[in-house]
Amino acid sequence: MTFQNTQPDKIDDERWESALERRRVIERWLEIANPTKELAADFAAKLNCSVPTFYRWVQNFRKDHQTSSLVVGLNRGNKTKQRLHPDVEKIISDVIKNLYLTKERPIRARVVEEVELRCFKAKLSPPSKPTIYRRIADVPAFIATEHRYSKKKAKQLFEPHKGSATTATRPLEQIEIDHTPTDITLVDPKEREAIDRAWITTAVDSYSRACMGFYLSFGAPSSLSTALCLTQAVLPKEQLLREHKISGNWSMQGLPENIFVDNGSDFHSAAFKRGCDQHGISLDYRPKGAPQFGAVIERFIKTLNHRSHNIPGTTFSSSHHRDEYDSQGRACMTLKELEGYLLEFIVNVYNQRLHQGIGMPPAAKFEQGFGGNDPRSIIRRPRLPSNQKAFLIDFLPVMTRTVQRYGVRVDGIHYYSDILGQILFDGDKRKFELRRDPRDISMLYLYHPEDKTYYELPYRDLSQPSMSIWELRHIKDRMRREGKDQVDEGRIFAGYEAMQNRIAESVASTRKAKKQRRTEKRRMNPHAAHTHATKPAPAKPRETLSNDDLEFEFDPSMIESEIKIR
C-alpha cells in the first residue's frame, strides 16, 4: 500500500501559516448544508483567490483532510522541486514577512527592490517581478490585512458573521437607534450662508425595516437627540406631516418592547434609562466590536446618506469621492428644508418601495404584523403612551434651579407661574427639577415632588416669541458678533486725540490766567517793579516750573504711535 505525504517539516513557516488559514476557511465552508455560488465567491474573496481556485483547494482538502494539501507553490514546474533556488525563496519569504507585512504598508515595488538587493549581495540570480508578485498574492487576505492594518479590520472584512440581532418576529418587538453625521453641508435660514453638517438620529423597526422616526440637529449625538428621536418614533406624526406639507401616511407608531443600541454614552444616560423603565421598554446593547449586530440600522443610515449625495452641497461619503467639489460654496439647503426632504423620502419612497431583505415594502410588512393585510386576522393596535405629553417630558434632559421672587431663570430667560408664588409663600428653598423641550423653550416643566406633578412655567413676559434653544444660541452669538463689530477703532482713536487736545487747551488756559494775575500784581505795586528794574540783572537761572506752571505740549501722533506699539 502506497500513499503520498508532503513532509510538513520541509515547508517554510510562511507557507505553512497560509495553508492553516486556508484550512480554517475551507472547514467553515464544509459545515454549510447548502452552499451556493454566491457564498463560494465570498469565501474565495476571504482567501484572495478566484472561485475555481477555491473549489480546487476544497477538492484537494477533501481527499485526505491534511493541511499540507493546501500548501501553495510546491508543485510549480517540476513536481518535486521549485523553479527558484531555495535561498531565493527564503529571501522572498523573509522580505514579505519583515517588510511587506508591516503597519507601514509598503507597496509591492518596494518588496521587489529589497529582494533584488538581497539577491545581489548573496550573488544569486534575482527572480522576476511577476514571480515576486505571485508570492505576495499567496499570502491569505486575512493575514495580510491583519499584519498591514489590524486584526479588527481583518475580522470585519473576512470573518463570517456568526450572529445577528435581527430576530424580531413582530412589529415593535425591537427597534434600533443610532446616529451619524449627514453627508451634506447646510446653510442658515436668514443669510443662506454655509454653516456645517448636521447629525441625524434614526429609529428603525427590526421586524419590518420601517423607519419609525428621526431627529436632525447641529449638535453632536446626545441623550437629548436620542430622546427626541424616540418620541417621534412612538407618537403619532400627523401634525409633523402637516407642518411640512407632506401628503402621505406615516402610520408607524407605538411603544417598542425593546430598544437595541450601541455602547455610546448617550444611550447610558440616566434620563434615557429612567424614561425607558418608566414606560416598560427594555434596553439591549450591541456586543463590542460586532457591528454586524446593528446591520439593519447601519444599512438604513447608508441609504439616507446616499440620498443626500444628489443635493447641492453634498460632502459625499469621503474626501476621495468629493475630490475638488466645493461643498461649502454649493450648499443651498437649511436644516428645516433637509428635514422636509427626508420626510418625503421616508414616507412616500422608502417605506413604500420593495425592500430586498424582506421581499415587500416596509409599510406593508409593518401592517401585516398587526394583521392589517389579512381580513381573517384580528387587527391589533400598537401600544401608545397613556399621556403623550408626559411621555415626551420623561425623556427630556433634567436641570435644577431654586425659585426666586422673579421666578425661575434659565439661559437668561425668566419663567413664572402662580405655582411659584405658593412655593415662595411656603419658604421652600430647595432646588426643583426642571425639564425643557429644546425645540420650543417658551415653556419649562417644573416637577413638584410632593404631588408628583409637572407644572408648566411659561415666559414671565408672555409677549416674547417662542423659539428653539438653537435659535437662542444663534441670537446670542450674533449679538456678541454685532457688539464686537460695532467697535469703531477710528472713532476711538479720534476720541483719544480729542481728550488729549482738551487737556492741552486746559493747560494753556490755566497758564494764561496765571500770567494775567502776575501782570496785574506788578501794576498794583509799581515800586517793586522799579526796584527790580534798577538792580543789575543777575544771570538768568534755569527756569524751574512748578506743577501749576507746567505747560503740556501734546502731539497727537504720540498716542497713535503708542497704540501701534501696543
Residue pairs with C-beta under 8 A, 6 or more apart in sequence:
5 66
5 68
6 66
6 68
6 69
6 71
6 74
7 68
8 16
8 67
8 68
11 19
11 68
11 71
11 74
12 89
12 90
12 93
14 93
14 96
14 97
14 139
15 71
15 72
15 73
15 74
15 93
15 138
16 67
16 71
17 143
18 71
18 72
18 138
18 139
18 140
18 143
19 67
19 68
19 70
19 71
19 72
20 67
21 47
21 140
21 142
21 143
22 47
22 57
22 61
22 70
22 140
23 61
23 67
23 70
25 43
25 46
25 47
25 140
25 142
26 43
26 57
26 58
26 61
26 70
28 43
28 160
29 35
29 39
29 40
29 43
29 58
30 58
30 62
32 39
37 51
40 51
40 54
40 55
41 51
43 54
44 50
44 51
44 53
44 54
45 141
45 158
46 140
46 141
46 142
46 158
46 159
47 54
47 57
47 140
47 141
47 142
48 137
48 139
48 140
48 141
48 144
49 57
57 70
60 69
60 70
61 69
61 70
63 69
72 138
73 82
73 135
73 138
74 82
76 82
76 83
77 83
82 89
84 92
84 127
84 131
85 124
85 125
87 122
87 124
88 119
88 124
88 125
88 126
88 127
91 115
91 118
91 119
91 122
91 124
92 115
92 127
92 132
92 135
93 135
94 118
95 111
95 114
95 115
95 118
96 111
96 135
96 136
96 139
99 106
99 110
99 111
99 114
100 106
100 108
100 110
100 111
100 136
100 139
100 148
101 139
101 143
101 144
101 147
101 148
102 147
102 148
103 147
103 148
103 149
105 148
105 149
108 132
108 133
108 136
111 132
111 136
112 129
112 132
112 133
115 126
115 127
115 132
116 126
119 125
119 126
119 127
120 126
141 157
141 158
142 154
142 157
142 158
142 159
143 154
145 153
145 154
145 157
145 158
146 153
146 154
152 289
155 289
156 291
161 292
163 290
163 292
163 293
164 292
164 293
164 295
165 174
165 176
165 206
165 260
165 284
165 286
165 293
165 294
166 206
166 295
166 296
167 206
168 174
168 205
168 206
168 207
169 207
170 207
170 369
171 205
171 207
171 208
171 210
171 254
171 365
171 366
171 369
171 370
171 382
172 205
172 207
172 254
172 255
172 256
172 257
172 382
172 383
173 206
173 207
173 256
173 257
173 258
174 205
174 206
174 207
174 256
174 257
174 258
174 259
174 260
174 284
175 203
175 204
175 205
175 206
175 212
175 233
175 256
175 258
175 259
175 260
176 203
176 204
176 206
176 259
176 260
176 261
176 294
176 296
176 297
177 201
177 202
177 203
177 226
177 229
177 230
177 259
177 260
177 261
177 267
177 297
178 201
178 202
178 261
178 262
178 294
178 297
178 298
178 301
179 199
179 200
179 201
179 202
179 221
179 225
179 226
179 264
179 266
180 199
180 200
180 202
180 301
180 305
181 197
181 198
181 199
181 200
182 197
182 198
182 199
182 200
182 216
182 304
182 305
182 308
182 338
183 197
183 305
183 308
183 309
183 314
183 315
183 316
183 317
184 197
184 198
184 308
184 311
184 313
184 314
184 315
184 327
184 331
184 333
184 338
185 194
185 195
185 196
185 197
185 313
185 314
185 315
185 327
185 328
185 331
186 194
186 195
186 196
186 197
186 198
186 218
186 313
186 331
186 333
186 334
186 335
186 338
187 193
187 194
187 195
187 313
187 331
187 332
187 333
187 334
188 195
188 334
188 474
189 334
189 335
189 336
192 332
192 334
194 313
194 327
194 328
194 329
194 331
195 218
196 218
197 315
198 216
198 217
198 218
198 335
198 338
199 216
199 217
199 218
199 219
199 220
199 221
199 225
200 214
200 215
200 216
200 301
200 304
200 342
201 214
201 215
201 221
201 225
201 226
201 228
201 229
202 211
202 213
202 214
202 229
202 297
202 300
202 301
202 304
203 211
203 212
203 213
203 214
203 229
203 230
203 232
203 233
204 210
204 211
204 212
204 296
204 297
204 300
205 211
205 212
205 252
205 256
205 362
205 366
206 260
206 296
207 365
207 366
207 369
208 252
208 358
208 362
208 363
208 365
208 366
208 368
208 369
209 296
209 300
209 355
209 357
209 358
209 362
209 365
210 252
210 351
210 362
210 363
210 365
210 366
211 252
211 300
211 346
211 350
211 351
211 362
212 232
212 233
212 234
212 252
212 253
213 229
213 230
213 231
213 232
213 233
213 234
213 237
213 252
214 229
214 232
214 342
214 346
215 225
215 228
215 229
215 232
216 335
216 338
216 339
216 342
217 225
217 335
217 470
218 335
218 470
219 225
219 470
221 264
221 266
222 266
223 266
223 267
223 269
223 271
223 272
223 397
224 396
224 397
224 438
225 266
226 261
226 266
226 267
226 269
226 272
227 271
227 272
227 275
227 395
227 396
227 397
228 395
228 438
228 439
230 259
230 395
231 391
231 392
231 395
232 240
233 252
233 253
233 256
234 253
234 254
234 255
234 256
234 384
234 385
234 391
235 253
235 384
235 385
235 388
235 391
235 392
236 253
236 384
237 250
237 253
240 250
240 343
241 247
241 248
241 250
241 343
241 347
244 339
244 340
244 343
244 344
245 340
246 340
246 343
246 344
246 347
246 348
247 348
248 344
248 347
248 348
249 347
250 346
250 347
250 351
251 363
251 366
251 367
252 351
252 363
252 366
253 382
253 384
254 381
254 382
254 383
254 384
255 279
255 280
255 281
255 382
255 383
255 384
255 385
256 281
257 281
257 282
258 281
258 282
258 283
258 284
259 276
259 281
259 282
259 283
259 284
260 284
260 285
260 286
260 293
260 294
261 267
261 283
261 284
261 285
261 286
262 285
262 286
262 294
263 285
263 286
263 288
266 272
267 283
267 285
271 395
271 396
271 397
271 398
272 395
273 283
274 394
275 394
275 395
276 282
276 283
278 394
279 385
279 391
279 394
286 293
286 294
287 293
291 298
303 350
304 342
304 345
305 317
307 341
307 342
307 345
308 314
308 338
309 316
309 317
311 332
311 333
311 338
311 341
312 330
312 331
312 332
312 333
313 327
313 328
313 330
313 331
313 332
313 333
314 325
314 327
315 322
315 327
316 322
316 325
333 341
350 362
351 361
351 362
351 363
352 361
352 363
353 361
354 360
354 361
355 361
355 362
355 365
358 365
360 368
364 373
367 373
368 374
370 379
370 380
370 381
370 382
371 377
371 378
371 379
371 380
372 379
385 391
390 454
392 437
393 435
393 445
393 454
396 435
396 436
396 437
396 445
397 435
397 436
398 433
398 434
398 435
399 410
399 433
399 434
399 435
399 436
400 431
400 432
400 433
400 434
401 408
401 409
401 410
401 431
401 432
401 434
402 429
402 430
402 431
402 432
403 420
403 423
403 424
403 428
403 432
405 424
406 414
406 416
406 460
407 414
407 415
407 416
407 417
407 420
407 457
407 460
408 414
408 415
408 416
408 420
408 434
408 444
408 446
408 457
409 415
410 434
410 436
410 441
410 444
411 441
411 469
411 472
412 476
413 441
413 459
413 464
413 472
414 459
414 460
414 461
415 444
415 457
415 458
415 459
415 460
416 457
416 458
416 459
416 460
417 446
417 455
417 456
417 457
417 458
419 446
419 448
419 455
419 457
420 446
420 457
423 432
432 446
432 447
432 448
433 446
433 447
433 449
434 444
434 445
434 446
434 447
434 457
435 444
435 445
435 447
435 454
436 443
436 444
436 445
436 469
437 443
438 468
438 469
438 470
439 468
439 469
440 466
440 467
440 468
441 466
441 467
441 468
441 469
441 472
442 458
442 459
442 464
442 465
442 466
442 467
443 456
443 457
443 458
444 456
444 457
445 454
445 455
445 456
445 457
446 454
446 455
446 457
447 453
447 454
447 455
448 454
448 455
467 475
493 559
493 560
493 563
496 559
496 563
497 556
497 559
497 560
500 554
500 556
500 559
501 554
501 556
503 552
503 554
504 552
504 553
504 554
507 550
507 551
507 552
508 551
510 548
511 549
511 551
514 548
514 549
522 528
522 529
545 551
